[in-house]
């Protein structure tokens, strides 16, 4: 499990370095997660222990929502003042997510049902 945590931290560090080096408008952990996905897809070594480490972290995922809940309570007056803009952005982003997901799903279904398509 310790090796898996080390792999996760190395990829997060790599994401942070790339974000700062190239002034990317993305958080370093997100870039690190994409790099980890690429490494897993390429079946690079160092995958041992990732399952145990990620499972251990996911077991305590609910604890990560505590700071967000405290922030919501702390900034409740501002959230009420900006509620119309927040609701509009939530509705629009949800609709956009559903549309893109449906479009991708339809393309993948067409591809897999086409003759010679990969399933």
N, C-alpha and C positions, 0 to 999 in steps of 0.2 A: 504494500500500500504506500510505503514511503517513496518508492521509486515512481509510482504513478502520480503522487502529489508533486514530486520534483519535475516530472514531465509537464504537468499542467502549469506549474509556475514558470518553467522555462518558456513555454509558448506564450504565456501572458507577458513575460518580460520582452520576448521578441516582438510582440504586438505593440507594447509601449515604446520600444526603441524605434520601430518603423513609423509609428504615429508621430513621434517627436522629430525624427530625422527628415521625414518628407512632409511634415506639417499637414497630416491627413485630418479631415474633419470627422473622424471616427474615434470612439474610445479605444484605447490600447487593448483592453481585454476582448473586444469584439474582433479586432484584427488578429489577435492571438488565437481566438476560437476558429476563425476561418483558416489560419495556418495549420491548426491542429486537425481540422477536417481534411485539408489537403494531404497532410501527412498520413492520416488514417486511410484515405482513399488510395494513396500510393503504396500502402502497406510498408511504410518505413519502420525500421527497428525502434524499440523503445516503447512498444505498446503494452508490454507486460505491466500489470498492476493498475492500468487505467480504469478497468472495470471496478475494482475494489475501491479505488480512490474516489471515482466519480459517484459510486453508490453511497459511499460514506458521506460525501458532501450533500448529495440529494436528500439523504435522510433528515438533514437539518435545514432544508431549504425554507421551511416555513419561518424560521427565525430571521431570515433576511427581510421579511415583510414588516417586522417590528419597527425599524427606523422609518420606513415609508409611512406607516400608520401614525407614528409620532409627528412626522412632518405635516401630514394632513391635518391633524388636530391643532398643531402649532400655527398653521397658516390658514385656518378655516375662514377667517374674515376675508382674506384675499381671494380664496376659492369661491366664496359666495359672490364677491364683486365681479369676478371674471367668469361666472358660471355660464353665461350665454356663449362666450367664445370657446370655453372648454367643451360644452355640449356639442357645438357645431363641429369642432375638430374631432371629437370622438365619433360622431355619426359619419362624417366624411371619411375618416381614416378606416373605420370599420367597413364602409361600403367599398372603398378602394381595395381593401384587403380581400374581401369576398369576391370582388370582380376579378382581381388578378389570380386568386387561387382557383376560381372556376375556369378561367381561361387556360391556366397551366394544366389543370386536371383534364380538360377537354382535349388539349393537344396531346397529352400523354396517353389518354385513352385511344385517340385516333391512331397514334403511332403504334401502340401495342396491338391494336386490332387490324392494322394494315398487313397485307401479305408480306412476309419477310420481316415484320416488325419484331422488336425485342420485347419480351414480356417482363 
